[in-house]
Amino acid sequence: MATWPDGLMPASDPRPVGGESRPVHAATVLTVAAVLAVALSLQYVAQPFVWRNWPPDEIFLGWLHEVRHCLVNALVLALALLLAAQVPTRHRAARIALLGLAAFGGAAAGEGLARWMAGDPGSAAELLAHATRWTVVALAVVAVYALWHRDRAGREALRRESLRQAEIEEQLVRARVGALQSQIEPHFLFNTLGTIRRLQRVDPSPGGRLLAQFLDYLERMLAMHGRVTVTLGDEMDLVGGYLAVLGTRMRERLRVEIEVQDALRSLPILPWGVATLVENAVKHGIAPLERGGMIRIAARCDGDCLEVSVCDDGAGLTTVAGGGAGLGLSNVRARLAALHGSRARLLVEGRPEGGVRAVLRVPVDAPP
């Protein structure tokens, strides 16, 4: 087995050009040499004067003689190149010179052997002329192989680099999303703990039920920890646990309507995205009003996107953390941009009849 990096450089070369070394099996080289020899021998039968002056049986015998002559030349030359490929060199110029000398030496040796086998040594000038022709053919084949291998190695290197860049970008996205999520988890947790503490002071009788709801909420929240996307079903279960805790405290002041079809629950969505919108609706829309209000959550597919809306009939947009630019909403927008770029968006707008409508829109082909 020989090693021809880029078709020219040796395995020991410290500066391979265009890619890694590629092993070349001797059997492959000899097979290619034999095929080329047969192809070159066909020039004998391609000459019109041959068919005009000799019968077919003599033409066939003459062609077999030419095939033997070409095979001997090609195989001896190929062996010379294979031996030259085993010689370590450190520079491209030395490698090219070595291959050139090996090609000419192998061609001369092959031509001499073929003439000796045919019993017609001929003149030295004829031998050198034929050896030069075979040398040119051999170096042309090596050059074509070198260019092909360099192109292949370049494309492979480009593919590996593209994969590496994609992996780096994915790691950066995951790191960024994880950092952003770390801002939300304590936010939900401390708000919920504060709600339980206030509820225990005001109305301790439903404490057991509230504790069970809170533990269920914590279990769902921990199950989503570290995930870049979750299913809409998991997100709605988390929202349901959060609203159950708040509903125990706010009672009739908080009314909830949820319209999410079962077929949509398996679609991917941003974790804590809908939950953040619901928390904003409760905190800034419903809680400030003595009468309370209603929150309506609905989901639908719009083309290749999943759209989830959270509407409330509360205090309105002026009280929503800077008109929709608070920390929670900014966090959701930043995570959407990191995961989906311009394909996802968050819209927060006031409703003519009062309250706020927030719409979270994400592509449904996002990886889970």
PyMOL commands that set and color helices and strands:
alter all, ss='L'
color gray80, all
select helices_A, chain A and resi 5-7+26-41+48-53+56-85+92-118+124-202+207-223+232-253+262-264+273-286+317-319+321-324+327-343
alter helices_A, ss='H'
color red, helices_A
select strands_A, chain A and resi 2-3+23-24+230-231+254-259+268-269+293-302+305-312+345-350+356-363
alter strands_A, ss='S'
color yellow, strands_A
deselect
rebuild
show_as cartoon
